Amino acid sequence: MDKLFILLLILFGIGFIYFLFMVSIQFTRINKINLLLGMDVTKLYDNDDDLVDPLTYLIRKCAMFLYKVSVKL
């Protein structure tokens, strides 16, 4: 039972690290688009309503949230 719990904890940790890594990549892409275009990226980026993958959708939304918070600071 303890080995199963440790295995699930390790898998959850790897999944969480993967999620944070993908959010950071997406956040970097949003910042690069902002630097290249010099305009409000939220209007361009929110029009992508391709719900192909729920994980990709969640990653994009989290990265956009981080971008909006960083712009307000």
C-alpha positions as CSV (number, residue, x, y, z in Angstrom):
1,M,0.0,0.0,0.0
2,D,2.8,2.4,0.8
3,K,4.6,1.6,-2.4
4,L,1.4,2.4,-4.4
5,F,1.0,5.7,-2.6
6,I,4.6,6.7,-3.3
7,L,4.3,5.7,-6.9
8,L,1.1,7.8,-7.3
9,L,2.8,10.7,-5.5
10,I,5.8,10.5,-7.9
11,L,3.5,10.4,-10.9
12,F,1.5,13.4,-9.7
13,G,4.8,15.3,-9.1
14,I,6.0,14.5,-12.6
15,G,2.7,15.6,-14.1
16,F,2.7,18.8,-12.1
17,I,6.3,19.6,-13.2
18,Y,5.3,18.9,-16.8
19,F,2.3,21.2,-16.5
20,L,4.4,24.1,-15.0
21,F,7.0,23.6,-17.7
22,M,4.4,23.8,-20.5
23,V,2.9,26.9,-18.9
24,S,6.2,28.6,-18.7
25,I,6.9,27.8,-22.4
26,Q,3.5,29.2,-23.4
27,F,4.1,32.3,-21.2
28,T,7.4,32.9,-22.9
29,R,5.7,32.7,-26.3
30,I,3.1,35.2,-25.3
31,N,5.8,37.6,-24.1
32,K,7.7,37.2,-27.3
33,I,4.6,38.0,-29.4
34,N,4.0,41.0,-27.2
35,L,7.6,42.2,-27.8
36,L,7.4,41.6,-31.5
37,L,4.1,43.2,-32.2
38,G,4.0,45.8,-29.4
39,M,0.3,45.5,-28.9
40,D,-2.3,43.9,-26.6
41,V,-1.8,40.2,-27.0
42,T,-4.9,39.2,-25.0
43,K,-7.1,40.1,-27.9
44,L,-5.2,38.0,-30.4
45,Y,-4.7,35.1,-28.1
46,D,-8.2,34.8,-26.7
47,N,-9.6,34.1,-30.2
48,D,-8.1,30.6,-30.2
49,D,-11.1,28.6,-29.1
50,D,-9.7,25.3,-30.4
51,L,-10.7,22.9,-27.6
52,V,-8.8,20.1,-29.2
53,D,-7.2,19.0,-25.9
54,P,-8.4,20.1,-22.4
55,L,-4.8,20.1,-21.1
56,T,-3.7,22.4,-23.8
57,Y,-6.6,24.7,-23.2
58,L,-5.8,24.8,-19.5
59,I,-2.2,25.5,-20.2
60,R,-3.1,28.4,-22.5
61,K,-5.5,29.8,-20.0
62,C,-3.0,29.6,-17.1
63,A,-0.3,31.2,-19.2
64,M,-2.6,34.0,-20.3
65,F,-3.6,34.6,-16.7
66,L,0.1,34.9,-15.7
67,Y,0.6,37.3,-18.6
68,K,-2.3,39.5,-17.5
69,V,-1.1,39.6,-13.9
70,S,2.5,40.4,-15.0
71,V,1.2,43.3,-17.2
72,K,-0.7,44.8,-14.3
73,L,2.4,44.7,-12.1
